[in-house]
């Protein structure tokens, strides 16, 4: 765990260079280039607004109040995209760059971290779109929502970063040895998406669905989703318990992922 952290800090300059290269390579030859990072969230926002705001109007029992349901979804959806994309792409990062990790001096842990940070950039570029839509909604609906909690958004992102990094590190090392890991992750993430309160509020499970509510609450991704929804959609500070839960989940995932990567480090070159 400490060895991985030391390597990331030691080669932080190279990490930044590789992340910038990854972002440039992703949009090389594209007419819009980095504008796709804004076009994609705008398109998703428009689709969810139409589907869930017009075709399927949600019941107020979902506990989201008077805010547009599409914006409620988007508040938790973009952070989830960061998590799922980083995990799946990170799982293949060592295999895709096997030539680099065969060089004795190259720190292999940089490769999954490049994926995590490049997807973080996409999240950060999408946030102004989400915030602009939310402010517009507050003005139109005359909702009195305080803007101060939005300042807490960077802290939520920083707390989620070690969790996602741990997932990417562990998944990348396992995938090198077991090629089925990526497919298993894809299916597991699909299941976890529906067990994370992105499409619904926790109040949806009140009454006869209490057991399901506990399943969702025990999902390690739930505290982060609730925090994003509090800060972005409800305009309120997440409760103290939520901060504690996020911190504990991040520590566990980072510790497990970095330990697993370090444990399998010596066999990465041969397996890749």
Backbone bond lengths (Angstrom), bond angles and torsions (degrees), N, CA, C in turn:
res aa  C-N    CA-C-N  psi(-1)  N-CA   C-N-CA  omega(-1)  CA-C   N-CA-C  phi
1 X - - - 1.462 - - 1.523 110.86 -
2 X 1.340 116.78 -50.86 1.460 120.59 -179.15 1.520 111.32 -69.68
3 X 1.330 116.48 -33.99 1.458 119.75 179.62 1.522 110.58 -63.92
4 X 1.325 117.13 -42.58 1.468 121.18 178.74 1.526 110.21 -63.22
5 X 1.332 116.84 -44.98 1.465 120.55 179.40 1.521 111.25 -62.28
6 X 1.330 116.75 -40.77 1.467 120.19 178.99 1.523 111.28 -64.63
7 X 1.321 116.53 -40.43 1.464 120.52 179.63 1.525 111.20 -64.87
8 X 1.313 116.16 -41.71 1.469 119.88 179.18 1.520 110.95 -64.18
9 X 1.329 116.20 -39.79 1.459 119.26 179.41 1.524 110.77 -71.19
10 X 1.311 116.72 -40.56 1.464 120.92 -178.00 1.524 111.29 -63.52
11 X 1.325 116.31 -39.90 1.464 120.54 -177.38 1.526 111.83 -105.43
12 X 1.332 116.64 32.72 1.456 120.62 -177.64 1.531 112.40 -61.91
13 X 1.322 116.95 -32.89 1.456 120.02 177.37 1.516 111.69 -65.31
14 X 1.325 115.97 -45.37 1.461 120.91 177.28 1.524 110.59 -64.70
15 X 1.328 116.56 -37.00 1.464 120.73 177.94 1.525 110.63 -60.69
16 X 1.331 116.34 -44.17 1.462 119.82 178.10 1.522 112.05 -63.97
17 X 1.337 116.75 -40.41 1.461 121.23 179.45 1.522 111.26 -64.46
18 X 1.334 116.15 -44.35 1.460 120.25 -179.93 1.527 111.73 -66.28
19 X 1.340 116.60 -36.40 1.462 120.14 177.99 1.521 110.70 -65.33
20 X 1.337 116.43 -43.96 1.473 120.36 177.74 1.525 110.48 -62.42
21 X 1.331 116.44 -39.50 1.466 119.99 178.55 1.517 111.46 -65.15
22 X 1.312 116.24 -40.10 1.458 120.76 179.02 1.522 111.24 -62.93
23 X 1.328 116.86 -42.39 1.459 120.66 179.64 1.528 111.47 -66.03
24 X 1.328 116.48 -41.48 1.466 120.09 178.70 1.521 111.03 -66.42
25 X 1.341 116.94 -40.46 1.460 120.39 -179.20 1.523 111.53 -66.41
26 X 1.332 116.20 -33.91 1.465 119.95 -177.95 1.522 111.26 -64.78
27 X 1.320 117.28 -33.82 1.465 120.67 -176.40 1.516 113.05 -109.68
28 X 1.331 117.51 10.83 1.462 120.38 179.28 1.527 109.62 -65.78
29 X 1.320 116.16 131.16 1.458 120.94 -179.33 1.514 113.71 85.87
30 X 1.327 117.70 -4.95 1.463 121.80 178.89 1.523 110.18 -86.49
31 X 1.321 116.35 139.40 1.468 120.92 -179.45 1.525 110.69 -67.68
32 X 1.328 116.60 -45.27 1.463 120.58 -177.61 1.523 112.75 -82.35
33 X 1.341 117.12 -23.28 1.457 119.84 178.70 1.516 112.36 59.17
34 X 1.345 116.22 -129.69 1.465 120.78 -176.84 1.527 112.50 -66.76
35 X 1.336 117.67 -14.05 1.461 119.69 177.41 1.531 111.83 -63.62
36 X 1.357 116.51 -20.07 1.458 118.88 175.46 1.527 110.98 -62.50
37 X 1.313 117.21 -26.55 1.464 120.55 177.73 1.522 111.36 -66.51
38 X 1.328 116.56 -23.34 1.455 121.21 175.36 1.522 111.12 -94.99
39 X 1.349 116.53 -34.51 1.457 120.30 -178.29 1.519 111.55 -65.94
40 X 1.333 116.29 -41.20 1.468 119.93 -178.79 1.527 113.13 -61.83
41 X 1.348 119.46 -49.29 1.469 118.14 177.55 1.523 112.94 -64.83
42 X 1.333 117.56 -33.98 1.461 119.87 177.16 1.526 110.90 -64.24
43 X 1.336 115.89 -41.48 1.464 119.68 178.68 1.518 110.88 -65.37
44 X 1.347 116.88 -44.42 1.454 120.26 178.33 1.528 111.16 -61.21
45 X 1.320 115.78 -41.67 1.464 120.55 179.64 1.520 110.67 -61.87
46 X 1.332 116.68 -42.50 1.468 120.89 179.98 1.528 111.07 -65.73
47 X 1.342 116.59 -42.54 1.469 120.73 -179.01 1.520 110.95 -64.50
48 X 1.337 117.10 -47.34 1.465 120.28 -178.90 1.526 111.14 -67.32
49 X 1.319 117.26 -34.11 1.458 120.20 178.09 1.527 110.43 -63.58
50 X 1.325 116.12 -40.82 1.467 119.87 -179.51 1.518 111.79 -73.14
51 X 1.336 116.09 -48.20 1.462 120.11 -174.67 1.523 111.59 -66.54
52 X 1.345 115.86 -49.62 1.465 118.95 -174.10 1.527 113.41 -94.06
53 X 1.325 117.39 -18.51 1.456 119.27 179.16 1.511 113.60 -94.52
54 X 1.350 116.89 -21.56 1.462 121.20 -177.53 1.526 111.09 -116.13
55 X 1.333 116.99 -55.59 1.466 120.13 -175.48 1.519 112.42 -73.13
56 X 1.339 116.52 -45.14 1.461 120.42 -177.64 1.521 109.44 -124.56
57 X 1.298 116.33 84.39 1.455 119.65 179.34 1.524 108.98 -71.02
58 X 1.332 117.61 125.44 1.466 120.24 -175.34 1.514 112.57 -76.04
59 X 1.303 115.05 153.67 1.458 120.09 174.87 1.519 109.66 -73.75
60 X 1.328 117.05 145.29 1.458 121.09 179.87 1.518 111.87 -66.53
61 X 1.345 116.46 -13.93 1.466 118.64 179.56 1.517 112.04 -67.68
62 X 1.333 117.10 -9.71 1.451 118.90 178.58 1.519 111.96 -71.32
63 X 1.321 117.47 -8.79 1.449 120.43 170.96 1.509 115.93 81.47
64 X 1.339 118.06 18.54 1.456 118.50 -178.07 1.526 112.20 -95.29
65 X 1.314 117.70 0.35 1.457 119.42 178.00 1.514 112.01 76.14
66 X 1.335 115.97 -143.22 1.458 120.72 -174.20 1.520 113.37 -97.53
67 X 1.302 118.52 -0.76 1.451 120.66 -178.20 1.514 112.14 -73.58
68 X 1.345 117.81 154.01 1.466 121.26 178.12 1.516 111.39 -60.01
69 X 1.320 115.71 133.49 1.463 120.98 -177.11 1.520 111.46 -63.16
70 X 1.335 117.18 -35.89 1.467 120.58 -179.80 1.526 111.16 -59.99
71 X 1.328 116.76 -39.61 1.465 120.01 -179.99 1.529 111.11 -71.98
72 X 1.317 116.15 -31.43 1.465 119.87 174.28 1.523 109.94 -60.78
73 X 1.339 116.47 -44.67 1.463 120.84 179.66 1.521 111.08 -64.32
74 X 1.329 115.70 -47.70 1.464 120.56 -175.96 1.525 111.12 -61.08
75 X 1.329 117.76 -33.29 1.462 121.42 -179.29 1.517 112.23 -58.72
76 X 1.324 117.00 -33.28 1.453 120.42 178.34 1.513 113.58 -101.68
77 X 1.350 116.46 -17.84 1.462 120.00 -174.70 1.522 112.57 -72.30
78 X 1.332 117.92 -46.40 1.461 120.09 -176.74 1.533 112.80 -63.51
79 X 1.331 119.26 -42.59 1.475 118.13 173.12 1.529 112.41 -61.05
80 X 1.335 117.08 -34.76 1.463 119.40 177.59 1.530 110.52 -66.30
81 X 1.330 117.58 -39.51 1.459 121.20 177.93 1.526 109.76 -60.85
82 X 1.333 116.88 -40.37 1.474 120.53 176.01 1.524 110.19 -58.67
83 X 1.318 116.55 -46.24 1.462 121.25 -178.01 1.529 111.44 -65.63
84 X 1.340 117.05 -51.50 1.462 119.91 -174.38 1.523 111.93 -68.87
85 X 1.341 117.55 -41.88 1.457 120.35 179.58 1.525 111.09 -65.03
86 X 1.334 116.31 -41.48 1.472 119.88 179.39 1.520 111.53 -64.82
87 X 1.321 116.81 -38.86 1.468 120.25 -178.95 1.525 111.28 -68.76
88 X 1.341 116.64 -47.34 1.464 119.97 -176.98 1.526 111.55 -70.61
89 X 1.330 116.84 -45.96 1.463 119.23 179.55 1.530 110.59 -69.15
90 X 1.334 115.59 -37.67 1.456 119.63 179.14 1.515 112.30 -64.49
91 X 1.331 116.88 -32.54 1.464 119.79 -179.85 1.521 112.03 -63.20
92 X 1.337 117.89 -26.76 1.464 121.99 -178.83 1.519 112.45 -101.54
93 X 1.322 117.79 2.12 1.464 120.51 -172.21 1.519 112.68 -65.42
94 X 1.316 118.66 -37.78 1.469 121.06 -179.53 1.522 111.36 -72.52
95 X 1.324 116.12 -40.72 1.467 119.94 178.75 1.521 110.55 -65.49
96 X 1.334 116.89 -42.02 1.464 120.79 -178.78 1.526 112.10 -67.61
97 X 1.316 116.80 -22.59 1.472 121.08 -178.89 1.527 110.91 -121.76
98 X 1.333 116.22 40.91 1.458 120.54 -176.56 1.523 112.26 -61.03
99 X 1.341 116.56 -28.60 1.458 119.46 178.36 1.512 112.55 -64.86
100 X 1.324 116.66 -34.14 1.466 120.34 179.95 1.519 111.92 -72.02
101 X 1.339 116.85 -43.20 1.465 118.38 -174.99 1.517 111.63 -73.27
102 X 1.343 117.09 -12.19 1.464 119.30 176.42 1.535 111.45 -78.35
103 X 1.347 115.27 -10.90 1.454 118.97 175.39 1.521 108.65 -82.15
104 X 1.296 116.76 124.85 1.471 121.78 -171.54 1.524 112.72 -59.40
105 X 1.329 117.19 -30.99 1.464 119.33 -174.22 1.528 112.69 -90.85
106 X 1.327 117.73 -4.94 1.468 119.08 -176.42 1.524 110.83 -86.39
107 X 1.334 118.07 125.96 1.471 121.13 178.89 1.527 110.64 -77.54
108 X 1.302 116.99 109.25 1.466 121.77 -173.40 1.529 112.82 -63.47
109 X 1.339 117.70 -27.47 1.465 119.69 -177.54 1.525 113.18 -65.92
110 X 1.315 117.30 -14.00 1.465 119.56 178.07 1.521 111.99 -67.99
111 X 1.330 117.41 -31.89 1.467 120.38 -172.63 1.531 113.02 -64.10
112 X 1.349 120.28 -50.68 1.468 118.14 175.75 1.524 112.52 -65.50
113 X 1.343 117.59 -30.53 1.460 119.55 178.97 1.532 111.63 -69.37
114 X 1.329 117.25 -31.80 1.466 120.81 175.59 1.527 110.05 -60.09
115 X 1.334 115.52 -42.62 1.463 120.18 179.05 1.527 110.58 -63.84
116 X 1.327 116.84 -44.17 1.468 121.12 -179.85 1.528 110.75 -60.97
117 X 1.323 116.81 -46.01 1.466 120.48 -176.46 1.525 112.06 -71.85
118 X 1.325 118.06 -36.40 1.465 119.54 178.47 1.524 110.88 -66.29
119 X 1.331 117.03 -38.42 1.468 119.52 176.01 1.526 111.35 -71.98
120 X 1.327 117.36 -27.65 1.459 120.72 173.74 1.522 110.36 -64.49
121 X 1.318 117.05 -39.62 1.464 120.59 177.13 1.526 110.61 -59.87
122 X 1.332 116.64 -40.99 1.462 119.76 178.18 1.528 110.95 -63.61
123 X 1.333 116.64 -39.30 1.459 119.95 177.06 1.524 110.50 -62.41
124 X 1.327 116.97 -45.26 1.461 120.87 -178.70 1.529 111.51 -64.00
125 X 1.340 116.54 -35.41 1.458 119.83 177.79 1.529 111.77 -71.64
126 X 1.332 116.81 -25.59 1.464 120.46 178.85 1.525 112.24 -81.42
127 X 1.326 117.95 -24.93 1.454 121.31 -175.56 1.536 114.12 -59.52
128 X 1.357 119.63 -41.18 1.478 118.01 176.84 1.521 112.80 -58.83
129 X 1.336 117.89 -34.36 1.455 121.22 177.79 1.525 110.28 -65.61
130 X 1.333 115.93 -45.34 1.463 120.42 179.36 1.525 110.80 -64.04
131 X 1.327 116.73 -46.17 1.465 120.40 -179.35 1.522 111.23 -63.73
132 X 1.342 117.16 -40.16 1.464 120.46 178.22 1.516 111.49 -62.68
133 X 1.343 116.78 -41.92 1.464 120.47 178.68 1.526 111.14 -66.26
134 X 1.331 116.93 -38.80 1.458 120.49 179.64 1.523 111.98 -67.29
135 X 1.335 116.59 -42.81 1.469 120.06 178.07 1.516 110.26 -62.05
136 X 1.333 116.64 -42.99 1.464 120.90 177.76 1.517 110.82 -59.93
137 X 1.337 115.94 -41.55 1.469 120.50 178.51 1.522 111.21 -63.75
138 X 1.352 116.25 -41.95 1.473 119.46 179.85 1.518 111.05 -62.48
139 X 1.338 116.15 -38.89 1.463 120.40 -178.98 1.522 110.65 -68.82
140 X 1.343 116.46 -44.82 1.460 120.70 -176.59 1.522 111.55 -67.05
141 X 1.331 116.42 -42.58 1.465 120.31 -176.84 1.524 112.74 -88.29
142 X 1.351 116.44 -2.90 1.470 121.68 -179.88 1.529 111.87 58.64
143 X 1.327 115.08 35.69 1.457 118.70 177.33 1.517 109.74 -81.35
144 X 1.304 116.46 130.92 1.467 121.22 178.68 1.527 108.26 -87.61
145 X 1.325 115.40 91.39 1.454 120.57 -178.94 1.518 108.95 -117.65
146 X 1.314 116.37 126.87 1.453 120.25 -179.49 1.514 111.84 -69.72
147 X 1.323 118.03 141.96 1.453 121.23 -178.56 1.517 113.23 -90.53
148 X 1.326 116.99 -12.43 1.465 120.04 -176.07 1.521 113.60 -58.23
149 X 1.357 119.51 -41.18 1.466 118.42 -179.08 1.520 114.48 -59.64
150 X 1.337 118.66 -22.48 1.463 121.10 178.95 1.524 110.18 -60.89
151 X 1.325 116.92 -27.50 1.459 121.20 178.12 1.528 110.56 -61.53
152 X 1.333 116.94 -24.33 1.462 121.04 -179.43 1.527 112.84 -78.71
153 X 1.330 117.64 -8.20 1.461 120.88 -178.02 1.529 112.53 -56.07
154 X 1.342 120.02 -46.77 1.472 118.70 178.66 1.519 113.44 -58.68
155 X 1.333 117.10 -33.98 1.462 120.06 179.62 1.524 111.03 -67.95
156 X 1.327 116.93 -39.71 1.470 120.30 177.27 1.527 109.97 -62.85
157 X 1.337 115.95 -42.90 1.466 120.51 179.42 1.526 110.58 -63.03
158 X 1.332 116.57 -43.47 1.470 120.36 179.72 1.529 111.85 -64.30
159 X 1.328 116.87 -33.76 1.454 120.02 177.67 1.522 111.61 -71.40
160 X 1.326 116.42 -32.84 1.462 119.72 -179.38 1.527 111.74 -78.46
161 X 1.322 116.90 -25.92 1.467 120.90 -176.45 1.532 113.08 -55.45
162 X 1.349 121.13 -49.33 1.475 119.74 179.17 1.522 113.12 -61.98
163 X 1.329 116.97 -33.79 1.459 119.66 178.77 1.526 110.93 -63.88
164 X 1.336 116.18 -48.36 1.461 120.58 -179.40 1.522 110.66 -67.25
165 X 1.338 116.60 -38.48 1.464 120.12 177.77 1.527 110.66 -62.03
166 X 1.327 117.19 -42.04 1.451 120.49 177.96 1.520 111.97 -63.18
167 X 1.329 116.76 -40.97 1.461 120.82 176.95 1.523 111.06 -60.99
168 X 1.339 116.19 -47.54 1.466 120.67 -177.36 1.523 111.17 -65.22
169 X 1.323 117.04 -41.80 1.459 120.63 179.91 1.530 111.55 -63.53
170 X 1.320 115.75 -49.65 1.459 119.57 -179.46 1.520 112.14 -64.19
171 X 1.344 116.45 -42.60 1.464 120.54 -179.45 1.518 111.62 -65.26
172 X 1.332 117.58 -37.76 1.470 120.65 -179.34 1.521 111.48 -65.63
173 X 1.330 116.52 -42.79 1.470 120.13 179.85 1.523 111.68 -67.88
174 X 1.326 117.14 -40.00 1.460 120.33 179.53 1.518 111.61 -68.50
175 X 1.337 117.56 -39.35 1.462 120.98 -176.85 1.518 111.60 -65.54
176 X 1.332 116.91 -32.58 1.464 119.92 176.70 1.527 110.54 -59.25
177 X 1.322 116.83 -37.82 1.469 121.04 -176.76 1.525 112.36 -91.08
178 X 1.323 116.17 -31.28 1.465 120.48 -178.40 1.528 108.23 -131.23
179 X 1.314 116.10 104.52 1.471 120.77 -172.61 1.526 112.90 -67.76
180 X 1.330 117.70 -17.56 1.468 120.81 -179.70 1.520 112.61 -75.93
181 X 1.317 118.10 -10.03 1.463 121.39 -174.14 1.530 111.11 -59.99
182 X 1.333 117.07 -41.24 1.464 118.85 -177.68 1.531 111.37 -62.09
183 X 1.337 116.99 -43.39 1.469 119.75 179.00 1.523 111.17 -65.65
184 X 1.326 116.22 -38.79 1.462 119.34 176.23 1.526 111.09 -63.23
185 X 1.334 116.13 -41.49 1.462 120.56 178.43 1.520 111.49 -62.96
186 X 1.324 116.77 -41.99 1.467 120.37 -179.00 1.527 110.69 -60.01
187 X 1.321 116.58 -44.15 1.465 120.15 179.08 1.525 111.65 -70.03
188 X 1.327 116.86 -39.72 1.460 120.51 179.48 1.518 111.23 -64.93
189 X 1.335 116.75 -41.00 1.464 120.04 178.95 1.529 111.82 -66.45
190 X 1.323 116.68 -34.17 1.469 119.72 175.44 1.516 110.42 -62.34
191 X 1.325 116.38 -44.30 1.463 120.67 177.63 1.524 110.80 -63.85
192 X 1.340 116.50 -45.90 1.460 120.16 -177.95 1.520 112.13 -65.45
193 X 1.330 117.25 -28.48 1.466 120.11 177.77 1.528 110.71 -58.78
194 X 1.326 116.23 -42.92 1.465 120.08 -178.66 1.528 112.22 -80.18
195 X 1.335 116.88 -15.04 1.466 120.19 174.79 1.526 111.84 -95.72
196 X 1.312 116.32 6.81 1.462 122.23 175.51 1.524 107.90 -109.78
197 X 1.332 119.50 133.41 1.470 121.33 -174.14 1.533 113.43 -72.93
198 X 1.335 115.62 67.51 1.458 121.73 177.21 1.516 110.27 -97.93
199 X 1.326 117.35 -44.29 1.464 122.47 -179.36 1.523 112.68 -88.43
200 X 1.317 117.15 -6.73 1.460 120.72 -176.53 1.522 108.84 -149.93
201 X 1.321 115.24 160.61 1.459 121.59 174.33 1.520 108.74 -92.34
202 X 1.315 116.71 154.25 1.469 120.18 180.00 1.526 112.57 -59.23
203 X 1.333 117.15 -28.28 1.463 119.93 179.20 1.524 112.21 -63.86
204 X 1.328 116.40 -16.01 1.461 121.01 179.03 1.523 111.31 -60.40
205 X 1.344 116.67 -27.38 1.457 121.25 -176.41 1.525 112.78 -96.83
206 X 1.314 117.18 17.36 1.460 119.50 179.14 1.535 110.15 -67.32
207 X 1.301 115.76 154.33 1.458 120.31 176.44 1.515 112.90 82.30
208 X 1.340 116.24 -119.49 1.459 121.17 -172.17 1.532 113.14 -73.00
209 X 1.334 117.85 -10.75 1.462 120.66 -177.88 1.529 111.80 -105.06
210 X 1.324 117.83 29.18 1.461 120.88 -176.32 1.523 112.49 -61.81
211 X 1.336 117.12 -36.79 1.464 120.29 179.45 1.526 110.20 -62.35
212 X 1.316 116.14 -42.08 1.460 120.04 178.10 1.518 110.73 -65.24
213 X 1.315 116.82 -35.16 1.465 120.88 178.12 1.522 110.69 -61.19
214 X 1.324 117.05 -39.62 1.467 120.68 179.15 1.526 111.17 -68.61
215 X 1.338 116.43 -36.49 1.469 120.31 176.76 1.519 110.15 -60.97
216 X 1.334 116.25 -44.32 1.467 121.12 179.82 1.520 110.41 -66.99
217 X 1.318 116.98 -40.45 1.465 120.30 -179.30 1.527 112.06 -65.46
218 X 1.329 117.02 -33.15 1.459 120.82 -179.64 1.527 112.39 -80.72
219 X 1.310 117.14 -8.04 1.461 121.11 175.16 1.537 108.43 -62.82
220 X 1.326 119.82 124.73 1.470 120.68 -177.13 1.524 113.94 -64.60
221 X 1.333 117.79 -17.34 1.462 120.50 179.70 1.539 112.17 -87.07
222 X 1.330 116.20 -14.18 1.468 120.15 -176.22 1.531 114.06 -62.55
223 X 1.356 120.17 -45.05 1.473 118.95 -178.22 1.527 113.00 -57.08
224 X 1.315 117.63 -38.46 1.463 120.38 -179.57 1.530 110.76 -68.28
225 X 1.329 116.87 -42.19 1.466 120.54 178.65 1.519 110.58 -62.00
226 X 1.321 117.20 -43.79 1.467 120.73 179.03 1.523 110.86 -63.52
227 X 1.330 116.94 -38.01 1.461 120.27 -179.92 1.534 110.84 -66.31
228 X 1.321 116.99 -43.59 1.466 119.95 177.35 1.524 110.81 -61.71
229 X 1.313 117.01 -41.53 1.468 120.25 179.79 1.521 111.11 -66.33
230 X 1.332 117.42 -39.59 1.462 120.39 177.04 1.525 111.15 -60.97
231 X 1.321 115.69 -48.95 1.461 120.65 -174.74 1.522 112.00 -71.49
232 X 1.332 116.60 -43.86 1.462 120.35 -173.26 1.530 113.03 -88.49
233 X 1.328 116.67 -48.21 1.464 119.42 -172.11 1.521 113.50 -90.23
234 X 1.334 115.98 -50.15 1.463 119.16 -175.92 1.525 112.71 -84.52
235 X 1.335 117.03 -14.69 1.455 119.45 178.64 1.513 113.41 64.70
236 X 1.319 116.81 41.14 1.456 120.80 -179.53 1.524 109.69 -138.27
237 X 1.313 115.31 156.49 1.465 119.68 179.86 1.517 109.99 -75.62
238 X 1.337 118.29 134.36 1.471 120.04 175.94 1.521 110.42 -60.45
239 X 1.325 117.99 143.81 1.480 120.54 179.15 1.520 111.10 -64.95
240 X 1.326 115.19 160.48 1.465 121.34 -177.81 1.519 112.29 -57.26
241 X 1.333 116.74 -41.01 1.464 120.86 -179.25 1.527 111.40 -58.74
242 X 1.317 116.72 -36.37 1.461 120.82 -179.90 1.530 111.16 -66.93
243 X 1.337 116.88 -39.64 1.469 120.34 176.36 1.529 110.74 -62.58
244 X 1.331 115.94 -41.39 1.469 120.11 179.46 1.525 110.13 -63.80
245 X 1.332 116.54 -43.88 1.459 120.17 179.86 1.527 111.39 -62.80
246 X 1.319 117.15 -43.19 1.464 120.11 179.02 1.521 111.10 -62.36
247 X 1.323 116.70 -42.71 1.454 120.53 178.96 1.513 112.27 -62.04
248 X 1.339 116.52 -43.59 1.463 120.61 -179.27 1.526 110.98 -65.74
249 X 1.330 117.18 -43.09 1.469 120.61 -179.83 1.523 110.34 -63.34
250 X 1.323 117.24 -42.82 1.467 120.44 179.97 1.525 111.45 -62.86
251 X 1.331 116.81 -43.09 1.469 120.59 179.46 1.523 110.49 -62.09
252 X 1.332 117.21 -44.04 1.466 121.46 -178.55 1.532 110.78 -64.69
253 X 1.335 117.01 -47.21 1.465 120.03 -177.00 1.527 111.28 -68.38
254 X 1.338 117.16 -41.10 1.456 119.31 178.96 1.533 110.63 -65.44
255 X 1.323 116.53 -44.04 1.463 120.73 -179.64 1.530 110.95 -61.61
256 X 1.331 116.40 -47.31 1.463 120.28 -177.97 1.524 111.33 -66.76
257 X 1.336 116.62 -45.25 1.459 120.28 -177.38 1.513 113.44 -66.72
258 X 1.332 116.96 -45.59 1.462 120.16 -179.51 1.527 111.27 -70.20
259 X 1.346 117.50 -35.30 1.463 120.25 176.49 1.529 110.65 -63.91
260 X 1.332 116.57 -43.77 1.457 120.65 179.92 1.527 110.80 -64.03
261 X 1.331 116.81 -42.25 1.461 120.37 178.71 1.524 110.13 -61.82
262 X 1.310 116.62 -45.74 1.465 120.76 -179.53 1.525 111.48 -65.73
263 X 1.331 115.78 -35.09 1.469 120.59 -179.96 1.528 111.24 -66.09
264 X 1.336 117.17 -35.42 1.463 121.30 -176.46 1.532 112.73 -98.84
265 X 1.323 116.56 3.45 1.461 120.92 -174.19 1.539 112.84 -54.26
266 X 1.314 116.64 -45.51 1.467 121.08 -173.00 1.520 113.46 -65.08
267 X 1.327 117.05 -21.78 1.470 120.23 -176.64 1.533 112.60 -105.53
268 X 1.329 117.98 4.46 1.461 120.75 -176.76 1.526 111.65 -64.63
269 X 1.326 116.39 -44.36 1.469 120.04 -175.68 1.519 110.83 -63.00
270 X 1.325 117.50 -45.49 1.457 120.66 -178.36 1.526 111.15 -66.73
271 X 1.323 117.09 -40.62 1.467 121.04 -177.10 1.523 112.27 -72.29
272 X 1.344 116.80 -33.94 1.461 120.10 -177.78 1.520 111.03 -71.75
